[in-house]
Amino acid sequence: METYLGLDLGGTKLLIGEIDSRGNILRYKKYDSGYFNQQAALDIIKLSLDDYIKTVGWYDKKPLAMGVGLIGRVDPNQGIWLQIDPSRTQPIALAKELADIYGIPCHIDNDVKSATRAERVWGFGQISKNFIYLNIGTGIAIGTVVNGRQIRGSHFNAGEVGHVRVGVNVGIKCTCGRMDCVEAIASGIGFDRCARLLHGQYETDLHISADRGERIPVSEIFALSHKGDPLCVKLVENASEALANLIMNLVRVTDPETIVLGGGVVADGYIHAKILELLNPTTMRFVSNGVVITKLNPEFIGLLGAGAVAMNM
């Protein structure tokens, strides 16, 4: 059987697995990654891949190719991981290094762009050639497909929409230096930061640890919001409005048929319903397939995306 190896590197974990050409995950293993720079990430990838080969092994024979989904800017054409974020620039010829070490052709791409590839090959891309994949997880970013082709930009930085303002004024400074970016309000990190900022202004049963390294689970905020907790209701209202405004702005830019939502913040459907209530019908009238949650398993869409990268799809 012909298979492909996928490596999905996130901020807290590395997922390695083998898939077939139809997007079936044949086997996988999860590894902790923790905080890293690019060089440390390369070491994590090599150590984990060595362990995967030793403990899991190939499904049948050596995969035809491997694909890696990465945080930050990636030049997929040259196989270079350019940087994690603007403060850490350390270009690494990652594809060549991994191909040389493991004897398997290697392709790389940004993690959200990789997930967009998976959506294009096995998800809503099967019925739509013009769609936006909006990932709302730890951060916020998009992959945009126009006439079947993904937009990347002149510096491989297209899609960083988490750093736009959307008319919701919380008074929180984003990591990019601007105030009230949508990522600072509606991402996993954003919910945590806004909860800490607004904690003294609303009654709440939400437990907020003094340890800022211990992020408040979005699921806990959603559960308390459902019960009417004043702080959590406000956090959800702000995030819902921010995301709805972001979606409507994006619709005006690329005229998509479909908006596909992915990422842990929307996976359970709670905030999805609230977003839909805030969308203006006139603005959304040409989005014929609607604003939908991905049909692909949110826990594995990154791995599937890495597999699509391996196939060079």
GIDAZI-V234193 format. One record per residue. N is the residue number from 0. RES is the residue in one letter. PHI is phi as a letter, one per 40 degrees, with the letter a starting at -180 (NA if undefined). OMEGA is omega in whole degrees, -180 to 180 (* if undefined). NEAR is the number of other ideal C-beta (glycine too) atoms within 12 Angstrom. Layout:
{{N:RES:PHI:OMEGA:NEAR} {N:RES:PHI:OMEGA:NEAR}}
This chain:
{{0:M:NA:177:17} {1:E:c:-178:21} {2:T:b:-180:32} {3:Y:b:-179:44} {4:L:b:179:47} {5:G:b:175:50} {6:L:b:-179:51} {7:D:b:-177:48} {8:L:c:177:45} {9:G:b:-177:41} {10:G:c:-178:28} {11:T:b:-176:22} {12:K:a:171:26} {13:L:b:179:39} {14:L:b:178:39} {15:I:b:180:47} {16:G:a:179:41} {17:E:b:178:41} {18:I:b:174:44} {19:D:b:-174:26} {20:S:c:179:22} {21:R:c:177:18} {22:G:g:175:35} {23:N:c:177:23} {24:I:c:-173:32} {25:L:c:177:29} {26:R:a:-179:25} {27:Y:a:175:32} {28:K:a:-178:28} {29:K:b:178:24} {30:Y:b:174:29} {31:D:c:178:18} {32:S:b:-179:27} {33:G:g:-179:17} {34:Y:c:-179:15} {35:F:a:164:29} {36:N:b:-174:22} {37:Q:c:-179:30} {38:Q:c:177:18} {39:A:c:179:20} {40:A:c:178:36} {41:L:c:178:32} {42:D:c:178:20} {43:I:c:-179:30} {44:I:c:-177:39} {45:K:c:179:25} {46:L:c:-179:21} {47:S:c:-180:32} {48:L:c:175:35} {49:D:c:179:20} {50:D:c:-179:19} {51:Y:c:-179:30} {52:I:c:-178:24} {53:K:c:-171:12} {54:T:c:-179:15} {55:V:b:178:21} {56:G:g:-178:21} {57:W:c:180:25} {58:Y:c:-179:23} {59:D:b:177:15} {60:K:b:-177:13} {61:K:d:180:20} {62:P:d:180:37} {63:L:c:-178:27} {64:A:a:173:34} {65:M:b:177:43} {66:G:b:-178:51} {67:V:b:173:53} {68:G:c:-170:46} {69:L:b:172:48} {70:I:c:172:39} {71:G:g:-177:40} {72:R:c:-178:36} {73:V:b:171:41} {74:D:c:-176:28} {75:P:c:-179:33} {76:N:c:180:14} {77:Q:c:180:19} {78:G:g:-176:30} {79:I:b:172:29} {80:W:c:-170:41} {81:L:c:-179:30} {82:Q:a:174:25} {83:I:c:178:30} {84:D:a:-175:22} {85:P:d:-178:16} {86:S:c:-177:12} {87:R:b:-180:21} {88:T:b:-178:17} {89:Q:a:-176:22} {90:P:d:180:22} {91:I:b:176:32} {92:A:c:-169:21} {93:L:c:-177:39} {94:A:c:-179:35} {95:K:c:-178:20} {96:E:c:-180:27} {97:L:c:178:35} {98:A:c:-180:22} {99:D:c:-177:15} {100:I:c:-170:19} {101:Y:b:177:26} {102:G:g:179:15} {103:I:b:176:30} {104:P:d:-174:25} {105:C:b:175:37} {106:H:b:-179:41} {107:I:b:176:49} {108:D:a:173:49} {109:N:c:-174:45} {110:D:c:-180:46} {111:V:c:176:46} {112:K:c:175:45} {113:S:c:178:49} {114:A:c:177:51} {115:T:c:176:47} {116:R:c:179:43} {117:A:d:179:49} {118:E:c:-179:44} {119:R:c:-175:40} {120:V:c:-172:33} {121:W:b:-176:33} {122:G:b:-176:35} {123:F:c:174:37} {124:G:c:177:38} {125:Q:c:179:21} {126:I:b:-175:19} {127:S:a:177:27} {128:K:c:179:21} {129:N:b:-178:31} {130:F:a:174:42} {131:I:b:171:45} {132:Y:c:-178:51} {133:L:b:-180:47} {134:N:c:-179:49} {135:I:b:-178:47} {136:G:b:175:35} {137:T:d:173:29} {138:G:b:179:39} {139:I:b:177:43} {140:A:a:180:38} {141:I:b:163:45} {142:G:b:-177:46} {143:T:b:179:38} {144:V:b:180:38} {145:V:b:-178:23} {146:N:f:176:17} {147:G:g:-178:19} {148:R:b:-178:19} {149:Q:c:179:38} {150:I:c:-178:27} {151:R:b:-179:27} {152:G:g:-174:18} {153:S:c:180:9} {154:H:b:178:17} {155:F:f:-175:28} {156:N:b:178:23} {157:A:c:174:27} {158:G:h:-179:38} {159:E:c:-174:32} {160:V:c:175:37} {161:G:c:-176:38} {162:H:b:170:30} {163:V:b:177:31} {164:R:c:-172:25} {165:V:b:173:35} {166:G:g:175:20} {167:V:b:-173:31} {168:N:b:179:17} {169:V:b:-176:32} {170:G:g:-179:16} {171:I:b:-178:33} {172:K:c:180:20} {173:C:c:178:30} {174:T:c:179:23} {175:C:c:179:23} {176:G:h:179:12} {177:R:c:180:18} {178:M:c:170:21} {179:D:f:170:31} {180:C:c:-177:35} {181:V:c:179:45} {182:E:c:180:43} {183:A:c:-178:38} {184:I:b:-166:50} {185:A:b:176:51} {186:S:c:175:40} {187:G:d:177:37} {188:I:c:-179:34} {189:G:c:177:43} {190:F:d:180:47} {191:D:c:-176:34} {192:R:c:179:31} {193:C:c:178:42} {194:A:c:180:40} {195:R:c:-179:29} {196:L:c:-173:27} {197:L:c:-172:30} {198:H:d:-177:26} {199:G:c:-175:11} {200:Q:c:-176:16} {201:Y:b:171:24} {202:E:c:-179:16} {203:T:a:171:26} {204:D:b:-179:19} {205:L:c:177:33} {206:H:c:180:20} {207:I:b:-179:29} {208:S:c:176:16} {209:A:c:178:10} {210:D:c:-178:11} {211:R:c:174:14} {212:G:c:179:12} {213:E:c:-175:13} {214:R:c:177:25} {215:I:c:-180:34} {216:P:c:177:22} {217:V:c:179:35} {218:S:c:178:23} {219:E:c:177:29} {220:I:c:179:41} {221:F:c:-179:32} {222:A:c:180:21} {223:L:c:176:30} {224:S:c:179:31} {225:H:c:179:18} {226:K:c:177:17} {227:G:g:178:16} {228:D:d:-172:24} {229:P:d:-179:20} {230:L:c:-176:32} {231:C:c:174:37} {232:V:c:180:27} {233:K:c:179:30} {234:L:c:-180:44} {235:V:c:178:41} {236:E:c:180:28} {237:N:c:-178:39} {238:A:c:-180:46} {239:S:c:179:35} {240:E:c:-180:29} {241:A:c:-178:43} {242:L:c:177:47} {243:A:c:179:37} {244:N:c:177:30} {245:L:c:-179:40} {246:I:d:-179:42} {247:M:c:176:31} {248:N:c:-179:26} {249:L:c:179:38} {250:V:d:-180:33} {251:R:c:-175:19} {252:V:c:-172:22} {253:T:b:176:31} {254:D:f:-178:24} {255:P:c:173:36} {256:E:c:-172:28} {257:T:a:168:38} {258:I:b:-178:47} {259:V:b:-180:46} {260:L:b:176:44} {261:G:a:-180:43} {262:G:h:-173:40} {263:G:c:-177:33} {264:V:c:-177:44} {265:V:b:-170:39} {266:A:d:-176:26} {267:D:c:175:21} {268:G:g:-175:18} {269:Y:c:-177:26} {270:I:c:177:41} {271:H:d:-180:33} {272:A:c:-179:21} {273:K:c:176:28} {274:I:c:-178:35} {275:L:d:-179:26} {276:E:c:-174:17} {277:L:c:-178:29} {278:L:c:-180:28} {279:N:c:-176:18} {280:P:d:-180:14} {281:T:c:179:11} {282:T:c:-172:21} {283:M:c:-169:27} {284:R:c:-179:15} {285:F:c:178:19} {286:V:c:-166:31} {287:S:c:180:19} {288:N:c:173:23} {289:G:g:176:26} {290:V:b:-168:40} {291:V:b:173:31} {292:I:c:-179:34} {293:T:d:176:41} {294:K:c:179:22} {295:L:c:-179:39} {296:N:d:-176:24} {297:P:c:179:31} {298:E:c:-173:23} {299:F:b:-178:34} {300:I:c:176:47} {301:G:c:178:52} {302:L:c:176:46} {303:L:c:178:47} {304:G:c:177:55} {305:A:c:176:50} {306:G:c:176:49} {307:A:c:175:42} {308:V:c:178:45} {309:A:d:178:45} {310:M:c:-177:33} {311:N:f:-178:24} {312:M:c:*:32}}
